Amino acid sequence: MNDIVSNKHSKDKISLKEIFLKLEALFAYLFSKWYLILIVGILGAIVGFFYAKMQIPSYRSTTTFVLESGESSGGGLGQVAGLAALAGVDLGQSGGGIFQGDNLFELYRSRKMIESALLQRSGSDSSKLLLDRYLALSQEREGWGKSNPELLKIDFLKDTSSPKARLRDSILQQAVQNINKNNLEVGHLDKKSSIIKVDVNSSDEVFSKEFNEAIVDQVNNFYINTKTKKSLDNIAILQRKTDSVRAVMNGAIAASAVVADATPNLNPTRQSQRLIPTQRSQFSAETNRAILGQLVQNLEMSKMALLKETPLIQVVDEPIYPLQIIKSGKLKGLVIGGFLACFLCVIILLGIKSYKDLMAN
C-alpha cells in the first residue's frame, strides 16, 4: 500500500516537473524569436497609429433636461363631477403614469418620433431635410443611381400615399434602425441622478446638433400633448356646453324684451298675451343661468386641473457649437496596435511550435 502511494506522489511530482520544463521551453522558444515579435509589434503600432490618424471624427451633441410629471386631478372635483358627467365630461380621470420609468426612453427610440425628427427642415439649410443630411453622411444615395434610380426621385414629404410610398417607408425604416443602433443614446445622466440625457453621435457636426434638437422637441411636445389630451378634451366640451347655455339664456332674455316691446299699450283684459310669454322666457333664462353657473365653475376647475397635470420639462444643457469631438488618440492607437500585433504573433508562434512537436512525436 505504501509503495502505491509513493508511486502516485512520484508521478505527480514528475508531471509537475514536466509542466515547468515545458513552460520553460516555450519561454525559451519565444525569447529566441524576440526579433520577430519586436518587428511585428512595431508594424502593428504603425498600423494602429495611422488608423487613429485617418479615423473620421465623430461629433457628439448632448441635451440634458429635468422632467416633473403633472399632479393627478383626483377627487377634488367630485362635488361637481355629477353635472360634468351630464355634459359628457369626466373630471375625475387624469393622464396617469403612461410615461413612467423607461417608457420615456422607448418613446425616443420609437419609429414615429425618429421619423418626425428626420422629416424636419434643417435649420442651417431650409432646402434640405434632416433626412437628406443623414443620407449624405451615410453615403446611401451614392449607390442608388446604379442599384435603383427611382429612389433618387422620392419626395419624402409628399410621396406618402403614392406608388413610391413603399420605397419611401423602407428608406425611413432603415434609417430609424441605423440611428437607434449607431447614433442615438438615451438614459439618465448617471445612476443616482434623475436628469435625462440625450446624445446624438455622427460624423456630421450639423446633423448631430440639429437632429438632437429636433428629436428632443418632438418627443417633449408629444409627451406634453399626450399627458394633457384628456383635460384639453374636457375643457373643449365644457366650453361648447357653456357657450350653448349662454346663447340660450341670452335668447330667452331677448325674447322677454321683445314681447314687452310688441305690446306697449296692452289692453288690461289681455294680460295673458304679455304675461305668459314673458314668464316663460324669464323661467328659461333663470334655469339656464343656474346651469351656466355650474358649467362655468366646472370649466374653471378643469382649467386648474389642466395646469396641475401639465408636466414641466426644463432643459438644463443644450448642444452648442463646437460639439465634442470623439476620436481615438494617436498614442492610444499606437499602443493598442502594437500590443495586439505582439499578442497575435505569440499565439501564432506557439501554434506553429505545438504543431511541429505533435508531428515529430
C-alpha positions as CSV (number, residue, x, y, z in Angstrom):
1,M,0.0,0.0,0.0
2,N,2.8,2.4,0.9
3,D,4.5,1.6,-2.4
4,I,1.4,2.5,-4.4
5,V,1.1,5.8,-2.5
6,S,4.8,6.6,-3.1
7,N,4.5,5.8,-6.8
8,K,1.4,8.1,-7.0
9,H,3.3,11.0,-5.4
10,S,6.3,10.3,-7.7
11,K,4.1,10.5,-10.8
12,D,2.5,13.8,-9.5
13,K,6.0,15.2,-9.0
14,I,7.1,14.1,-12.4
15,S,4.0,15.6,-14.0
16,L,4.5,18.9,-12.3
17,K,8.2,18.9,-13.2
18,E,7.3,18.2,-16.9
19,I,4.9,21.1,-16.9
20,F,7.5,23.5,-15.7
21,L,10.0,22.2,-18.2
22,K,7.5,22.6,-21.0
23,L,6.8,26.2,-19.9
24,E,10.5,26.9,-19.7
25,A,11.0,25.5,-23.2
26,L,8.1,27.7,-24.5
27,F,9.5,30.8,-22.9
28,A,13.0,30.0,-24.3
29,Y,11.4,29.4,-27.8
30,L,9.6,32.8,-27.6
31,F,12.7,34.5,-26.4
32,S,14.6,33.1,-29.3
33,K,12.1,34.8,-31.6
34,W,12.2,38.1,-29.9
35,Y,13.3,39.9,-33.0
36,L,10.3,38.6,-35.0
37,I,7.9,39.6,-32.2
38,L,9.5,43.0,-32.0
39,I,9.2,43.6,-35.7
40,V,5.6,42.5,-35.8
41,G,4.9,44.7,-32.7
42,I,6.4,47.7,-34.4
43,L,4.4,47.1,-37.6
44,G,1.2,46.8,-35.5
45,A,2.0,50.0,-33.7
46,I,2.5,51.8,-37.0
47,V,-0.8,50.4,-38.4
48,G,-2.6,51.5,-35.2
49,F,-1.1,55.0,-35.3
50,F,-2.2,55.6,-38.9
51,Y,-5.6,54.0,-38.3
52,A,-6.2,56.5,-35.5
53,K,-4.9,59.3,-37.6
54,M,-7.1,58.6,-40.6
55,Q,-10.2,57.8,-38.5
56,I,-13.1,60.1,-39.2
57,P,-14.0,62.1,-36.1
58,S,-17.4,61.7,-34.6
59,Y,-19.3,64.7,-33.2
60,R,-21.4,64.3,-30.0
61,S,-24.3,66.6,-29.2
62,T,-25.9,66.3,-25.7
63,T,-29.1,67.7,-24.3
64,T,-30.0,67.2,-20.6
65,F,-33.3,68.1,-19.0
66,V,-35.3,67.6,-15.9
67,L,-38.9,66.2,-16.0
68,E,-41.5,66.8,-13.4
69,S,-44.8,65.0,-14.1
70,G,-48.0,66.8,-13.5
71,E,-50.2,66.1,-10.5
72,S,-53.2,63.9,-10.7
73,S,-56.5,65.7,-10.7
74,G,-58.1,63.3,-8.3
75,G,-61.2,63.6,-6.1
76,G,-61.1,67.3,-5.6
77,L,-63.6,67.6,-8.4
78,G,-66.1,65.1,-7.0
79,Q,-68.6,67.8,-5.9
80,V,-69.1,69.0,-9.4
81,A,-68.5,65.7,-11.3
82,G,-72.2,64.9,-11.5
83,L,-73.2,67.8,-13.7
84,A,-70.0,67.4,-15.7
85,A,-70.9,63.8,-16.4
86,L,-74.3,65.0,-17.8
87,A,-72.3,67.3,-20.1
88,G,-70.2,64.3,-21.3
89,V,-67.1,65.2,-19.3
90,D,-65.1,63.0,-16.9
91,L,-63.3,65.3,-14.4
92,G,-62.2,62.6,-12.1
93,Q,-59.7,60.9,-14.5
94,S,-56.2,62.0,-15.2
95,G,-53.5,61.2,-17.7
96,G,-51.9,58.6,-15.3
97,G,-48.3,57.5,-15.5
98,I,-48.1,56.2,-19.1
99,F,-44.6,57.5,-19.4
100,Q,-43.2,56.5,-16.0
101,G,-39.8,54.8,-15.8
102,D,-38.1,53.8,-19.0
103,N,-41.2,54.3,-21.2
104,L,-40.0,57.8,-22.0
105,F,-36.7,56.4,-23.2
106,E,-38.5,54.0,-25.5
107,L,-40.5,56.9,-26.9
108,Y,-37.2,58.5,-28.0
109,R,-36.3,55.2,-29.8
110,S,-39.7,54.8,-31.4
111,R,-40.1,54.9,-35.2
112,K,-42.7,57.7,-35.1
113,M,-40.5,60.1,-33.2
114,I,-37.3,59.5,-35.2
115,E,-39.2,59.8,-38.5
116,S,-40.8,63.0,-37.4
117,A,-37.4,64.4,-36.5
118,L,-35.8,63.3,-39.7
119,L,-38.5,65.0,-41.8
120,Q,-37.9,68.3,-40.2
121,R,-36.2,71.1,-42.2
122,S,-32.5,71.7,-41.5
123,G,-32.1,74.9,-39.6
124,S,-28.9,75.7,-41.5
125,D,-30.3,75.0,-44.9
126,S,-34.1,75.1,-45.2
127,S,-34.0,73.4,-48.6
128,K,-32.8,70.2,-47.0
129,L,-34.5,67.8,-44.6
130,L,-32.5,66.3,-41.8
131,L,-33.0,63.0,-43.6
132,D,-31.1,64.4,-46.5
133,R,-28.2,65.2,-44.2
134,Y,-28.3,61.7,-42.7
135,L,-28.4,60.1,-46.2
136,A,-25.4,62.2,-47.2
137,L,-23.3,61.2,-44.2
138,S,-24.2,57.5,-44.5
139,Q,-23.4,57.8,-48.3
140,E,-26.5,55.7,-49.2
141,R,-27.5,58.0,-52.1
142,E,-24.3,57.3,-54.0
143,G,-25.3,53.7,-54.7
144,W,-28.9,54.5,-55.6
145,G,-28.0,55.8,-59.1
146,K,-26.8,52.3,-60.1
147,S,-28.9,50.0,-58.0
148,N,-32.3,51.8,-58.1
149,P,-32.5,55.2,-59.8
150,E,-36.2,55.5,-58.7
151,L,-35.1,56.2,-55.2
152,L,-33.5,59.5,-56.2
153,K,-36.9,60.8,-57.3
154,I,-38.7,60.2,-54.0
155,D,-40.1,63.3,-52.2
156,F,-40.2,62.2,-48.6
157,L,-42.7,64.9,-47.6
158,K,-45.2,64.4,-50.5
159,D,-44.9,60.7,-51.5
160,T,-46.8,59.4,-48.5
161,S,-49.6,57.6,-50.4
162,S,-48.2,57.4,-54.0
163,P,-46.8,54.2,-55.6
164,K,-43.4,55.3,-54.2
165,A,-44.7,55.2,-50.6
166,R,-43.3,51.7,-50.1
167,L,-39.8,52.7,-51.2
168,R,-40.1,55.8,-49.1
169,D,-41.1,53.9,-46.0
170,S,-38.4,51.3,-46.5
171,I,-35.7,54.0,-46.6
172,L,-37.1,55.7,-43.4
173,Q,-37.4,52.4,-41.6
174,Q,-33.7,51.5,-42.4
175,A,-32.6,55.0,-41.3
176,V,-34.6,54.6,-38.0
177,Q,-32.9,51.2,-37.3
178,N,-29.4,52.6,-38.1
179,I,-29.9,55.7,-35.9
180,N,-31.1,53.6,-33.0
181,K,-28.1,51.3,-33.3
182,N,-25.3,53.7,-34.1
183,N,-26.3,57.4,-33.4
184,L,-28.8,57.8,-30.6
185,E,-28.3,57.2,-26.9
186,V,-30.9,58.0,-24.2
187,G,-30.7,57.5,-20.5
188,H,-30.1,59.1,-17.1
189,L,-27.1,61.4,-16.6
190,D,-25.8,58.9,-14.0
191,K,-27.2,56.1,-11.9
192,K,-28.1,58.4,-8.9
193,S,-29.4,61.3,-11.0
194,S,-32.9,61.9,-12.3
195,I,-31.6,64.2,-15.1
196,I,-32.3,62.7,-18.5
197,K,-29.6,62.8,-21.2
198,V,-30.0,62.5,-25.0
199,D,-26.8,62.0,-27.0
200,V,-26.5,62.0,-30.8
201,N,-23.2,60.9,-32.4
202,S,-22.4,61.2,-36.1
203,S,-19.6,62.3,-38.4
204,D,-21.6,65.4,-39.4
205,E,-21.5,68.1,-36.8
206,V,-24.5,70.0,-38.1
207,F,-26.6,66.8,-38.3
208,S,-25.7,65.8,-34.7
209,K,-26.8,69.2,-33.3
210,E,-29.9,69.7,-35.4
211,F,-31.2,66.1,-35.1
212,N,-30.7,66.2,-31.3
213,E,-32.7,69.4,-31.1
214,A,-35.4,68.1,-33.4
215,I,-36.0,64.8,-31.6
216,V,-36.0,66.4,-28.1
217,D,-38.5,68.9,-29.3
218,Q,-40.7,66.2,-31.0
219,V,-40.7,63.9,-28.0
220,N,-41.3,66.5,-25.4
221,N,-44.2,68.1,-27.3
222,F,-45.7,64.6,-27.9
223,Y,-45.3,63.9,-24.2
224,I,-47.0,67.1,-23.0
225,N,-49.8,66.8,-25.5
226,T,-50.5,63.2,-24.6
227,K,-50.4,63.9,-20.8
228,T,-52.8,66.8,-21.2
229,K,-55.0,65.5,-24.0
230,K,-57.9,64.3,-21.8
231,S,-58.0,67.5,-19.8
232,L,-58.0,69.5,-23.1
233,D,-60.8,67.5,-24.4
234,N,-62.8,68.0,-21.2
235,I,-62.2,71.8,-21.4
236,A,-63.3,71.9,-25.1
237,I,-66.5,70.0,-24.3
238,L,-67.3,72.2,-21.3
239,Q,-66.6,75.4,-23.3
240,R,-69.0,74.3,-26.0
241,K,-71.7,73.5,-23.4
242,T,-71.1,76.8,-21.6
243,D,-71.4,78.8,-24.8
244,S,-74.5,76.9,-25.8
245,V,-76.3,77.5,-22.5
246,R,-75.2,81.2,-22.5
247,A,-76.7,81.6,-26.0
248,V,-80.0,80.1,-24.9
249,M,-80.1,82.2,-21.8
250,N,-79.4,85.4,-23.8
251,G,-82.1,84.4,-26.3
252,A,-84.6,83.9,-23.5
253,I,-83.8,87.4,-22.1
254,A,-84.1,88.9,-25.5
255,A,-87.4,87.1,-26.2
256,S,-88.9,88.6,-22.9
257,A,-87.9,92.1,-24.0
258,V,-89.3,91.6,-27.5
259,V,-92.7,90.6,-26.0
260,A,-92.8,93.7,-23.9
261,D,-91.9,95.9,-26.8
262,A,-94.5,94.2,-29.0
263,T,-97.4,95.1,-26.6
264,P,-96.7,98.7,-25.4
265,N,-100.4,99.6,-24.8
266,L,-101.8,96.3,-23.9
267,N,-105.5,96.0,-23.0
268,P,-105.7,95.1,-19.3
269,T,-108.1,92.4,-20.2
270,R,-105.4,90.8,-22.4
271,Q,-102.6,90.5,-19.9
272,S,-102.0,86.9,-20.9
273,Q,-100.7,88.0,-24.2
274,R,-97.7,89.5,-22.4
275,L,-97.6,87.7,-19.1
276,I,-97.3,84.1,-20.3
277,P,-94.5,84.6,-22.9
278,T,-92.7,86.9,-20.5
279,Q,-92.8,84.4,-17.6
280,R,-91.8,81.6,-19.9
281,S,-88.8,83.5,-21.2
282,Q,-87.8,84.5,-17.6
283,F,-88.1,80.9,-16.4
284,S,-86.0,79.7,-19.2
285,A,-83.4,82.4,-18.5
286,E,-83.3,81.6,-14.8
287,T,-82.9,77.9,-15.4
288,N,-80.1,78.4,-17.9
289,R,-78.5,80.9,-15.6
290,A,-78.3,78.2,-12.8
291,I,-76.9,75.7,-15.3
292,L,-74.5,78.2,-16.7
293,G,-73.1,79.0,-13.2
294,Q,-72.4,75.3,-12.6
295,L,-70.8,74.9,-16.1
296,V,-68.6,77.9,-15.6
297,Q,-67.5,76.5,-12.2
298,N,-66.7,73.2,-13.8
299,L,-64.9,74.9,-16.7
300,E,-62.6,76.9,-14.3
301,M,-61.9,73.8,-12.2
302,S,-61.0,71.9,-15.4
303,K,-58.6,74.6,-16.3
304,M,-57.0,74.4,-12.9
305,A,-56.7,70.6,-13.3
306,L,-55.0,71.1,-16.6
307,L,-52.4,73.4,-15.0
308,K,-51.7,70.8,-12.4
309,E,-51.5,67.9,-14.9
310,T,-49.2,69.7,-17.4
311,P,-45.7,68.3,-16.9
312,L,-42.7,70.6,-16.5
313,I,-39.8,69.9,-18.9
314,Q,-36.8,72.2,-18.2
315,V,-33.7,72.0,-20.4
316,V,-30.5,72.1,-18.4
317,D,-27.9,71.9,-21.1
318,E,-28.4,72.0,-24.9
319,P,-25.9,71.4,-27.7
320,I,-23.8,74.4,-28.9
321,Y,-21.0,74.7,-31.4
322,P,-18.3,73.4,-31.4
323,L,-19.6,70.0,-30.4
324,Q,-17.5,67.5,-28.5
325,I,-15.2,65.5,-30.9
326,I,-15.0,61.8,-30.3
327,K,-11.8,60.4,-31.9
328,S,-9.2,57.8,-30.9
329,G,-5.9,59.3,-29.9
330,K,-2.8,58.6,-31.9
331,L,-0.8,57.4,-28.9
332,K,-3.7,55.1,-27.9
333,G,-3.9,53.7,-31.4
334,L,-0.1,53.1,-31.4
335,V,-0.1,51.2,-28.1
336,I,-3.2,49.1,-28.8
337,G,-1.9,48.3,-32.3
338,G,1.5,47.2,-31.0
339,F,0.0,45.1,-28.2
340,L,-2.5,43.3,-30.4
341,A,0.2,42.6,-33.0
342,C,2.6,41.1,-30.4
343,F,-0.2,39.1,-28.9
344,L,-1.2,37.6,-32.2
345,C,2.4,36.9,-33.1
346,V,2.9,35.0,-29.9
347,I,-0.2,32.9,-30.4
348,I,0.8,32.0,-34.0
349,L,4.4,31.1,-32.9
350,L,3.0,28.9,-30.1
351,G,0.6,27.2,-32.6
352,I,3.4,26.5,-35.0
353,K,5.7,25.0,-32.3
354,S,2.9,22.9,-31.0
355,Y,2.1,21.6,-34.5
356,K,5.8,20.7,-35.1
357,D,6.1,18.9,-31.8
358,L,3.0,17.0,-32.5
359,M,4.2,15.9,-35.9
360,A,7.6,15.0,-34.5
361,N,6.1,12.6,-32.0
